[in-house]
Amino acid sequence: MYSKEELCNKITALYPDLGKCGIDITVEYDPKQKIWLVDLKKGSHELKHHLEIPDADACKADQQCVALGLEIDHLKQNIAGQQF
């Protein structure tokens, strides 16, 4: 297992325009549900994403980060005023 800092740093490396760990991005592990909780904030917009362990592992290993990437794209569209 890796730390929340390592996962957060990987997310900011993949999506550098999001912000900084601990300020705009918060990553916490929920041991009861066995998932990573990713909270992204940009201005008045906020996205809460549950990242399953296999997805977090793939993201951390540079294999893929598809589900989170799709959510991030939606957040960016909302910030730009291009909501669905």
Secondary structure, DSSP 8 states (H G I E B T S, - for coil): ---HHHHHHHHHHH-TTS--BTTTEEEEEETTTTEEEEEEEETTEEEEEEEEHHHHHHHHTTS--HHHHHHHHHHHHHHTT---
